[in-house]
């Protein structure tokens, strides 16, 4: 028995050592930031490389480098140039793909900034970026080469770093999830308010399971990016503000949709700080927000629904959870009923495996409830209510908790 336990322990140690060796074999402890321009119309997509930057440290995953925990609406894949071995992957969603489904995209071509972070390679790599539609099909792809000794890779974050405060230190800062709260619409004299707002938003998140029970796996900083004006722009009211990220309501002509398109500015402000997942707090009392998988969340913080909204939007940006609500007069055909969604908290029952089927009949209230993903019929959620459905309920449903717990374990175990 002892021999078996020792053998098993040795195998685990070898696995850990091998995983750690994989990172150090291919990567430096630095971040390669890759800026792209996505452009197109409803029916066309173009991907262009914009610029490359290097930052002093890498704060993303160091294990399971070639795996993605959720599929996303796009993926970035890094291959060793010599062997073509996949050495890093990550998934994402974009505002560009959302916009492509809007009426404006039928008649107008637009461009969007997008920024992705990968560990800095030691040797030449081939990087492939692909975009996927709601049928989970690849619709466009770009492959380009990166040579780490390229003299035109811009160095950022080595000086003039935006001031930041550590709000919570993880139990193991070398094996944790790094969250950065970024100030938007706070003047320099309002940074004291920003720090208090960060603490309020942080405690709102950690009031929810599974974050509450896994709190020590998160490292959290508050990045004090100053704005000249307070608040955010309100195009519907003719109000335009001069803020750090130039965020605004009325995104895609949706009154409550609050976003920013200035992702290069966002990452410039974060350069040199310990960050991976970005939470932008907007100094406003107006209701609104948005969250985009592995890009950012943006939410106001001074109204009665701010706490549930910022947690809801983190469900989108951190885990790619789908909205579980639907309105009869505002249905959106985002999810084809003959395709299983990649999001872990909704299903069309086309391939209902690996989500919450094992909970049915075992956890009270868990089943297949019709209505979700903006459709009244054909899309199902796990429970009557959830943080991803309404602001009133104080918790994530068991299906969302499972998805979130699995993701936290993916990054930290």
C-alpha positions in Angstrom: 0.0 0.0 0.0 2.8 2.4 0.9 4.6 1.5 -2.3 1.5 2.2 -4.3 1.0 5.6 -2.6 4.7 6.5 -3.1 4.4 5.5 -6.8 1.3 7.6 -7.2 2.9 10.6 -5.4 6.0 10.3 -7.6 3.8 10.3 -10.7 2.0 13.4 -9.6 5.3 15.2 -8.9 6.6 14.1 -12.3 3.4 15.5 -13.9 3.8 18.8 -12.1 7.5 19.0 -13.0 6.7 18.2 -16.6 4.0 20.8 -16.8 6.3 23.5 -15.2 9.1 22.4 -17.6 6.8 22.8 -20.6 6.3 26.5 -19.7 10.0 27.2 -19.2 11.0 25.2 -22.2 9.0 27.4 -24.6 8.3 30.7 -22.8 9.9 33.5 -20.9 8.4 35.0 -17.8 7.1 38.0 -19.9 3.9 38.9 -21.7 3.6 39.2 -25.5 0.7 41.6 -26.2 -0.7 41.3 -29.7 -2.9 44.0 -31.1 -5.2 43.2 -34.0 -7.8 45.1 -36.1 -11.0 43.2 -36.9 -13.1 44.7 -39.6 -16.0 43.8 -41.9 -19.7 43.8 -42.4 -22.5 41.4 -41.6 -21.1 38.9 -44.2 -17.4 39.7 -44.2 -14.5 39.5 -41.7 -10.9 40.7 -42.0 -8.2 40.2 -39.4 -5.0 42.3 -39.5 -2.0 42.4 -37.2 -1.5 45.9 -35.7 1.4 45.8 -33.4 3.4 43.7 -30.9 4.4 44.7 -27.4 6.3 43.0 -24.6 5.6 43.5 -20.9 7.9 42.6 -17.9 5.9 39.6 -16.4 3.5 36.9 -17.4 0.4 36.7 -15.1 -1.7 34.1 -17.0 -1.8 30.3 -16.8 1.4 28.2 -16.6 -0.3 24.8 -16.8 -2.6 23.1 -19.3 -1.2 25.6 -21.8 -2.6 23.9 -24.9 -6.1 23.5 -23.4 -9.1 25.9 -23.4 -11.8 25.5 -20.7 -14.5 27.1 -22.8 -14.7 27.3 -26.6 -15.5 30.9 -27.0 -16.3 32.8 -30.3 -12.7 32.7 -31.3 -9.3 31.3 -30.3 -5.7 32.2 -30.4 -3.2 29.4 -30.9 0.6 29.5 -30.5 2.7 26.9 -32.2 6.4 26.3 -31.9 7.7 27.2 -35.4 10.2 24.3 -35.7 7.9 21.4 -34.5 4.4 22.9 -35.1 3.5 21.7 -31.6 0.7 23.7 -30.0 2.3 25.3 -26.9 -0.5 27.8 -25.9 -4.2 28.4 -26.6 -6.9 30.7 -25.3 -10.4 31.5 -26.2 -12.3 34.8 -26.4 -15.4 36.7 -27.6 -15.5 40.1 -29.2 -17.7 43.2 -29.6 -17.0 43.0 -33.3 -18.8 39.7 -33.7 -21.8 41.1 -31.7 -21.9 44.2 -33.9 -22.0 42.0 -37.0 -25.5 40.9 -36.1 -26.7 44.5 -35.8 -28.7 46.2 -38.6 -25.8 48.7 -39.2 -23.6 45.9 -40.3 -25.8 45.2 -43.3 -24.9 48.5 -44.9 -21.6 49.7 -43.2 -18.1 48.3 -42.8 -16.5 49.0 -39.4 -13.2 48.2 -37.6 -12.6 47.2 -34.0 -9.5 47.1 -31.9 -8.7 43.7 -30.2 -5.9 42.9 -27.8 -4.7 39.4 -26.7 -2.0 38.3 -24.2 0.2 35.3 -24.6 3.4 34.3 -22.8 6.5 35.6 -24.5 8.1 32.8 -26.5 11.8 32.0 -26.3 12.0 31.1 -30.0 10.1 31.8 -33.2 6.4 30.9 -33.1 3.5 30.8 -35.5 0.3 32.4 -34.1 -3.1 31.6 -35.5 -6.2 33.7 -34.6 -9.6 32.4 -35.7 -13.2 33.7 -35.4 -16.2 31.4 -35.1 -19.9 31.9 -35.8 -22.9 30.8 -33.7 -22.8 27.4 -35.5 -19.3 26.9 -33.9 -17.7 27.0 -37.4 -14.5 28.9 -38.1 -15.3 31.8 -40.4 -12.0 33.6 -40.7 -8.4 33.0 -39.7 -5.0 34.7 -39.7 -1.6 33.1 -39.1 1.5 35.1 -38.6 5.0 34.6 -37.3 6.5 36.2 -34.2 10.3 36.3 -33.8 11.0 37.3 -30.1 14.2 39.1 -31.1 12.3 41.4 -33.4 13.5 45.0 -32.6 10.1 46.4 -33.5 8.4 44.7 -30.6 7.5 47.7 -28.4 8.5 47.5 -24.7 5.8 48.7 -22.4 5.2 48.6 -18.6 8.9 49.0 -17.7 8.4 52.6 -16.6 5.6 55.1 -16.1 3.4 52.4 -14.8 -0.1 53.5 -13.8 -0.3 53.7 -9.9 -2.1 50.7 -8.4 -2.9 49.2 -5.0 -3.1 45.6 -4.0 -6.5 45.0 -2.6 -6.2 41.3 -1.9 -3.1 39.1 -2.2 -3.7 35.5 -3.2 -2.4 32.7 -1.0 0.0 31.7 -3.8 0.7 34.6 -6.1 2.6 32.2 -8.5 -0.5 30.0 -8.9 -3.6 32.2 -8.8 -6.0 34.2 -11.0 -5.1 37.9 -11.4 -7.9 40.4 -11.4 -7.4 44.1 -12.1 -10.0 46.7 -11.4 -9.5 49.7 -13.7 -10.8 53.2 -13.0 -13.0 54.8 -15.7 -14.5 58.3 -15.2 -12.7 59.0 -11.9 -10.8 62.3 -11.7 -7.5 62.3 -9.7 -9.2 63.7 -6.7 -11.8 60.9 -6.8 -9.3 58.0 -6.5 -10.2 57.5 -2.8 -13.8 56.8 -4.0 -12.5 54.4 -6.6 -10.7 52.3 -4.0 -13.8 52.1 -1.9 -15.8 51.1 -5.0 -13.3 48.4 -5.8 -13.6 47.0 -2.3 -17.4 47.0 -2.6 -17.4 45.3 -6.0 -14.9 42.7 -4.8 -16.9 41.9 -1.7 -20.0 41.6 -3.9 -18.2 39.0 -6.0 -16.9 37.0 -3.0 -20.4 36.9 -1.5 -21.3 34.4 -4.3 -20.2 30.8 -4.4 -17.9 29.4 -5.7 -15.9 32.6 -5.4 -16.6 32.8 -1.6 -15.1 29.4 -0.9 -12.2 29.9 -3.3 -11.3 33.4 -2.5 -7.7 32.8 -1.6 -7.0 31.8 -5.3 -7.5 35.4 -6.5 -5.0 38.3 -6.5 -6.7 41.6 -6.9 -5.3 45.1 -7.7 -6.9 48.5 -8.2 -5.4 50.4 -11.1 -5.9 54.2 -10.6 -6.2 55.4 -14.2 -7.3 59.1 -14.1 -9.9 60.8 -16.3 -10.4 64.5 -16.9 -14.2 64.1 -16.6 -16.3 62.1 -14.2 -18.7 59.5 -15.5 -19.0 58.2 -19.0 -20.4 59.5 -22.3 -24.1 59.3 -23.0 -24.6 59.7 -26.8 -28.4 59.4 -26.5 -28.4 62.6 -24.4 -25.7 64.3 -26.5 -23.2 64.1 -23.6 -19.6 63.3 -24.4 -17.0 63.0 -21.7 -13.2 63.0 -21.8 -12.3 59.8 -19.8 -9.5 57.3 -19.7 -11.2 54.7 -21.9 -13.8 56.9 -23.7 -16.5 54.4 -22.6 -20.1 55.2 -23.6 -23.7 53.9 -23.3 -25.8 53.2 -26.4 -23.4 50.6 -27.8 -25.0 49.1 -30.9 -27.8 51.6 -30.3 -28.8 49.7 -27.1 -29.5 52.2 -24.4 -28.1 50.3 -21.4 -25.2 48.7 -23.2 -22.0 50.3 -21.8 -18.7 49.5 -23.4 -15.4 50.8 -24.8 -13.8 50.2 -28.1 -10.4 51.6 -27.0 -8.7 48.3 -26.0 -5.2 49.5 -26.8 -5.6 52.4 -24.4 -7.0 50.0 -21.8 -4.0 47.7 -22.0 -1.5 50.6 -22.1 -3.0 51.8 -18.8 -2.6 48.2 -17.4 0.9 47.6 -18.7 3.3 46.7 -15.9 0.6 45.9 -13.4 -0.3 42.3 -12.4 -3.3 41.6 -14.5 -5.1 39.0 -16.7 -8.8 39.5 -16.2 -10.0 43.1 -16.4 -12.9 44.7 -14.5 -13.6 48.3 -15.4 -15.6 50.3 -12.9 -17.4 53.4 -14.2 -18.0 56.3 -11.9 -21.7 56.8 -12.6 -25.1 56.3 -11.0 -26.7 55.3 -14.3 -27.6 51.6 -14.8 -25.5 49.7 -17.4 -22.6 47.5 -18.2 -21.3 44.7 -20.4 -19.0 41.7 -20.3 -17.0 40.0 -23.0 -15.2 36.7 -22.6 -11.5 37.1 -21.8 -11.6 40.7 -22.9 -13.1 42.9 -20.1 -16.2 43.7 -18.1 -17.4 47.3 -17.7 -20.0 48.3 -15.1 -21.3 51.3 -13.3 -21.0 51.2 -9.5 -23.2 53.8 -7.9 -26.8 52.6 -8.3 -28.9 50.1 -6.4 -28.2 47.3 -8.9 -24.5 47.8 -9.2 -23.4 44.8 -7.1 -25.5 42.2 -8.9 -24.7 43.7 -12.3 -20.9 43.7 -11.8 -21.1 40.0 -10.7 -23.4 39.1 -13.6 -21.0 40.8 -16.1 -18.0 38.9 -14.5 -19.9 35.7 -15.3 -19.7 36.8 -18.9 -16.1 38.1 -19.0 -14.5 35.4 -16.8 -16.4 32.3 -17.7 -18.3 33.0 -20.8 -21.6 32.3 -19.1 -24.7 33.0 -21.3 -27.5 35.3 -20.4 -30.4 33.1 -19.1 -33.2 35.6 -19.7 -35.5 36.0 -22.7 -38.3 38.5 -23.4 -41.1 37.6 -25.7 -41.1 40.9 -27.6 -37.3 41.1 -27.8 -36.2 37.7 -28.9 -32.7 37.4 -30.5 -31.7 34.4 -32.7 -28.2 34.1 -31.3 -28.4 30.3 -30.7 -29.4 28.0 -33.6 -31.7 25.3 -32.2 -29.9 22.5 -34.0 -26.5 23.4 -32.5 -25.4 22.9 -28.9 -24.1 26.2 -27.4 -20.6 26.2 -26.0 -21.7 28.1 -23.0 -21.9 25.9 -19.9 -25.2 27.2 -18.5 -27.6 26.8 -21.4 -28.5 24.0 -23.8 -30.6 23.2 -26.9 -30.5 19.5 -25.9 -28.7 18.7 -29.1 -25.7 17.3 -27.1 -26.5 17.8 -23.4 -23.4 16.3 -21.8 -20.8 17.6 -19.4 -22.9 20.5 -18.2 -25.4 19.9 -15.4 -27.2 16.7 -16.4 -25.8 14.8 -13.4 -27.4 17.3 -11.0 -31.0 16.6 -12.3 -32.9 14.6 -9.7 -30.1 15.1 -7.2 -30.1 18.9 -6.5 -33.5 20.5 -5.7 -34.7 22.9 -8.3 -32.3 21.7 -11.0 -33.7 20.5 -14.3 -34.4 21.8 -17.8 -36.3 25.1 -17.7 -37.2 26.4 -21.1 -36.3 30.0 -22.0 -32.8 31.5 -22.1 -30.2 32.9 -24.4 -32.7 35.6 -25.5 -35.1 32.9 -26.8 -38.4 31.8 -25.1 -38.5 28.4 -26.8 -35.9 25.8 -27.6 -33.1 27.0 -25.3 -33.0 25.7 -21.8 -31.4 26.7 -18.5 -30.9 24.7 -15.3 -33.1 26.6 -12.8 -36.0 29.1 -12.5 -33.6 31.8 -11.5 -29.9 32.7 -11.3 -27.5 35.6 -11.1 -27.2 35.2 -14.9 -31.0 35.7 -15.2 -32.1 38.5 -12.8 -30.7 41.0 -10.4 -32.9 40.0 -7.5 -31.7 36.4 -6.8 -28.6 36.5 -4.5 -26.6 33.6 -6.1 -25.5 31.7 -9.1 -27.6 28.6 -9.9 -25.9 25.2 -9.4 -25.1 24.9 -13.1 -23.3 28.2 -13.1 -21.5 27.4 -9.9 -20.2 24.2 -11.4 -19.0 26.0 -14.5 -17.3 28.6 -12.4 -15.7 26.1 -10.0 -14.4 24.0 -12.9 -12.8 27.1 -14.5 -11.2 28.3 -11.2 -9.8 24.8 -10.8 -8.6 24.7 -14.4 -6.5 27.8 -13.8 -5.2 27.0 -10.3 -4.9 23.2 -9.9 
